[in-house]
């Protein structure tokens, strides 16, 4: 995995293999980022969310959701 400059990773976060977190990304407590995901610069991901494998996150993701896809979008609330 690659975590670039000025990223904030809170407690209990799991960043799976081959993920790329570009600069200034914020990941909330307890969030799981699936294998091979890419998070573009400046995105904020909420607490206790799940990002599906291979996702490309281009917008902020709220707390407690499952989000996935290339342009990542919310699938359901958790």
N, CA, C and O of each residue as an XYZ file, in Angstrom:
312
protein
N       0.848     -1.187      0.000
C       0.000      0.000      0.000
C       0.887      1.241      0.000
O       2.038      1.204      0.435
N       0.324      2.340     -0.499
C       1.043      3.607     -0.537
C       0.185      4.680      0.124
O      -0.957      4.907     -0.275
N       0.742      5.334      1.133
C       0.057      6.421      1.836
C       0.908      7.670      1.653
O       2.017      7.756      2.182
N       0.385      8.640      0.900
C       1.149      9.839      0.574
C       1.106     10.883      1.694
O       0.606     10.626      2.789
N       1.633     12.040      1.394
C       1.828     13.137      2.343
C       0.526     13.660      2.935
O      -0.511     13.680      2.272
N       0.598     14.079      4.180
C      -0.469     14.750      4.909
C      -1.751     13.940      5.051
O      -2.818     14.522      5.245
N      -1.677     12.631      4.961
C      -2.851     11.794      5.195
C      -3.076     11.645      6.700
O      -2.129     11.636      7.487
N      -4.348     11.529      7.082
C      -4.717     11.304      8.477
C      -5.448      9.971      8.541
O      -6.518      9.810      7.955
N      -4.864      9.022      9.254
C      -5.430      7.686      9.402
C      -5.792      7.516     10.876
O      -4.908      7.484     11.732
N      -7.092      7.405     11.177
C      -7.517      7.265     12.566
C      -7.352      5.823     13.051
O      -6.934      4.950     12.290
N      -7.680      5.582     14.310
C      -7.533      4.264     14.932
C      -8.397      3.209     14.258
O      -9.468      3.510     13.730
N      -7.916      1.963     14.283
C      -8.627      0.770     13.825
C      -8.910      0.747     12.330
O      -9.783     -0.001     11.891
N      -8.215      1.523     11.552
C      -8.379      1.526     10.089
C      -7.596      0.362      9.504
O      -6.483      0.070      9.941
N      -8.186     -0.304      8.511
C      -7.496     -1.377      7.793
C      -7.313     -0.935      6.347
O      -8.292     -0.704      5.638
N      -6.077     -0.820      5.911
C      -5.760     -0.486      4.526
C      -5.210     -1.757      3.892
O      -4.109     -2.199      4.218
N      -5.984     -2.338      2.987
C      -5.628     -3.615      2.365
C      -4.467     -3.455      1.383
O      -4.096     -2.333      1.038
N      -3.890     -4.582      0.929
C      -2.765     -4.538     -0.005
C      -3.093     -3.811     -1.313
O      -4.226     -3.840     -1.794
N      -2.086     -3.172     -1.863
C      -2.134     -2.485     -3.164
C      -3.054     -1.271     -3.201
O      -3.474     -0.854     -4.280
N      -3.376     -0.696     -2.045
C      -4.162      0.547     -2.017
C      -3.245      1.735     -2.229
O      -2.061      1.696     -1.892
N      -3.811      2.794     -2.795
C      -3.087      4.050     -2.949
C      -3.920      5.157     -2.335
O      -5.028      5.435     -2.794
N      -3.394      5.788     -1.301
C      -4.018      6.966     -0.715
C      -3.174      8.152     -1.136
O      -2.047      8.317     -0.669
N      -3.717      8.977     -2.018
C      -2.994     10.157     -2.487
C      -2.930     11.189     -1.359
O      -3.456     10.947     -0.272
N      -2.305     12.311     -1.600
C      -2.070     13.314     -0.570
C      -3.315     13.890      0.059
O      -4.345     14.047     -0.596
N      -3.209     14.206      1.346
C      -4.228     14.907      2.111
C      -5.549     14.131      2.222
O      -6.621     14.734      2.244
N      -5.471     12.815      2.290
C      -6.658     11.970      2.465
C      -6.879     11.758      3.955
O      -5.922     11.595      4.713
N      -8.141     11.759      4.373
C      -8.502     11.521      5.765
C      -9.379     10.276      5.833
O     -10.380     10.178      5.124
N      -8.998      9.320      6.693
C      -9.751      8.076      6.833
C     -10.211      7.951      8.284
O      -9.392      7.922      9.202
N     -11.523      7.878      8.481
C     -12.109      7.833      9.815
C     -11.932      6.512     10.522
O     -11.636      5.489      9.904
N     -12.115      6.547     11.823
C     -11.948      5.399     12.711
C     -12.704      4.165     12.210
O     -13.863      4.257     11.807
N     -12.033      3.013     12.241
C     -12.669      1.739     11.964
C     -12.983      1.445     10.514
O     -13.622      0.433     10.226
N     -12.563      2.279      9.602
C     -12.879      2.081      8.184
C     -11.972      1.032      7.574
O     -10.807      0.903      7.950
N     -12.521      0.282      6.627
C     -11.789     -0.749      5.904
C     -11.734     -0.347      4.445
O     -12.771     -0.124      3.819
N     -10.535     -0.253      3.902
C     -10.349      0.083      2.488
C      -9.888     -1.181      1.777
O      -8.811     -1.705      2.059
N     -10.718     -1.670      0.848
C     -10.481     -2.930      0.162
C      -9.269     -2.903     -0.753
O      -8.816     -1.839     -1.178
N      -8.752     -4.083     -1.050
C      -7.541     -4.254     -1.850
C      -7.607     -3.538     -3.190
O      -8.621     -3.586     -3.887
N      -6.522     -2.880     -3.535
C      -6.394     -2.245     -4.840
C      -7.172     -0.963     -5.022
O      -7.287     -0.478     -6.148
N      -7.709     -0.398     -3.963
C      -8.472      0.852     -4.075
C      -7.544      2.049     -4.227
O      -6.402      2.035     -3.769
N      -8.062      3.081     -4.880
C      -7.334      4.335     -5.044
C      -8.197      5.463     -4.503
O      -9.367      5.589     -4.864
N      -7.620      6.276     -3.640
C      -8.315      7.427     -3.068
C      -7.611      8.677     -3.580
O      -6.425      8.871     -3.313
N      -8.334      9.534     -4.319
C      -7.695     10.713     -4.899
C      -7.423     11.776     -3.833
O      -7.986     11.704     -2.740
N      -6.574     12.760     -4.130
C      -6.179     13.750     -3.133
C      -7.357     14.526     -2.530
O      -8.303     14.900     -3.224
N      -7.265     14.752     -1.225
C      -8.210     15.609     -0.521
C      -9.523     14.970     -0.121
O     -10.381     15.657      0.433
N      -9.718     13.689     -0.376
C     -10.978     13.009     -0.048
C     -11.015     12.669      1.437
O      -9.997     12.323      2.037
N     -12.213     12.775      2.020
C     -12.431     12.387      3.411
C     -13.377     11.189      3.429
O     -14.454     11.221      2.833
N     -12.955     10.129      4.126
C     -13.775      8.930      4.273
C     -14.193      8.860      5.731
O     -13.357      8.960      6.629
N     -15.498      8.686      5.965
C     -16.044      8.698      7.317
C     -15.661      7.496      8.157
O     -14.901      6.626      7.733
N     -16.213      7.476      9.365
C     -15.935      6.418     10.337
C     -16.743      5.165     10.027
O     -17.881      5.242      9.563
N     -16.127      3.994     10.293
C     -16.765      2.682     10.226
C     -17.429      2.415      8.880
O     -18.504      1.819      8.824
N     -16.805      2.846      7.819
C     -17.277      2.578      6.461
C     -16.430      1.486      5.830
O     -15.352      1.161      6.328
N     -16.922      0.921      4.731
C     -16.188     -0.091      3.979
C     -16.111      0.377      2.534
O     -17.126      0.709      1.920
N     -14.892      0.399      1.997
C     -14.663      0.731      0.592
C     -14.335     -0.577     -0.121
O     -13.365     -1.250      0.230
N     -15.132     -0.938     -1.111
C     -14.961     -2.206     -1.815
C     -13.648     -2.281     -2.577
O     -13.088     -1.258     -2.971
N     -13.164     -3.502     -2.782
C     -11.903     -3.733     -3.485
C     -11.947     -3.135     -4.887
O     -12.961     -3.224     -5.579
N     -10.843     -2.529     -5.296
C     -10.713     -1.972     -6.635
C     -11.432     -0.660     -6.863
O     -11.516     -0.198     -8.001
N     -11.948     -0.051     -5.822
C     -12.703      1.200     -5.969
C     -11.791      2.384     -6.269
O     -10.617      2.398     -5.896
N     -12.358      3.375     -6.951
C     -11.679      4.648     -7.191
C     -12.547      5.712     -6.527
O     -13.617      6.057     -7.029
N     -12.073      6.229     -5.390
C     -12.859      7.162     -4.582
C     -12.506      8.588     -4.996
O     -11.379      9.043     -4.804
N     -13.496      9.289     -5.570
C     -13.277     10.647     -6.069
C     -14.036     11.704     -5.269
O     -13.805     12.900     -5.449
N     -14.945     11.269     -4.381
C     -15.740     12.191     -3.566
C     -15.706     11.723     -2.118
O     -15.393     10.566     -1.837
N     -16.032     12.631     -1.203
C     -16.095     12.278      0.214
C     -17.121     11.172      0.444
O     -18.154     11.118     -0.223
N     -16.820     10.291      1.401
C     -17.696      9.177      1.769
C     -18.126      9.394      3.223
O     -17.279      9.632      4.083
N     -19.442      9.316      3.511
C     -19.901      9.551      4.886
C     -19.623      8.374      5.818
O     -19.081      7.352      5.399
N     -20.002      8.533      7.088
C     -19.855      7.478      8.088
C     -20.797      6.310      7.789
O     -21.870      6.490      7.213
N     -20.372      5.109      8.194
C     -21.230      3.920      8.242
C     -21.903      3.548      6.927
O     -23.109      3.305      6.897
N     -21.140      3.502      5.847
C     -21.689      3.072      4.568
C     -20.766      2.066      3.891
O     -19.571      2.000      4.179
N     -21.349      1.283      2.985
C     -20.592      0.442      2.067
C     -20.578      1.185      0.749
O     -21.631      1.543      0.220
N     -19.394      1.419      0.216
C     -19.251      2.132     -1.054
C     -18.274      1.366     -1.935
O     -17.288      0.817     -1.442
N     -18.547      1.327     -3.242
C     -17.677      0.569     -4.143
C     -17.855      1.062     -5.577
O     -18.822      1.750     -5.904
N     -16.901      0.691     -6.412
C     -17.004      0.945     -7.844
C     -15.932      1.875     -8.366
O     -15.219      2.530     -7.606
N     -15.837      1.917     -9.703
C     -14.931      2.844    -10.366
C     -15.771      4.002    -10.824
O     -16.507      3.914    -11.806
N     -15.664      4.954    -10.189
C     -16.252      6.051     -9.484
C     -17.051      5.436     -8.361
O     -18.181      4.984     -8.543
N     -16.451      5.432     -7.224
C     -17.020      4.845     -6.020
C     -18.326      5.545     -5.661
O     -18.408      6.773     -5.655
N     -19.348      4.738     -5.363
C     -20.621      5.312     -4.921
C     -21.170      4.460     -3.779
O     -20.792      3.302     -3.607
N     -22.055      5.051     -3.020
C     -22.626      4.390     -1.844
C     -23.576      3.285     -2.302
O     -24.470      3.505     -3.119
N     -23.357      2.091     -1.752
C     -24.201      0.933     -2.061
C     -25.314      0.805     -1.026
O     -26.480      0.618     -1.375
N     -24.939      0.910      0.270
C     -25.935      0.826      1.334
C     -25.363      1.354      2.641
O     -24.152      1.530      2.782
N     -26.250      1.602      3.589
C     -25.843      1.991      4.936
C     -25.524      0.749      5.745
O     -26.113     -0.312      5.538
N     -24.591      0.891      6.665
C     -24.217     -0.247      7.512
C     -24.736     -0.045      8.922
O     -24.524     -0.895      9.787
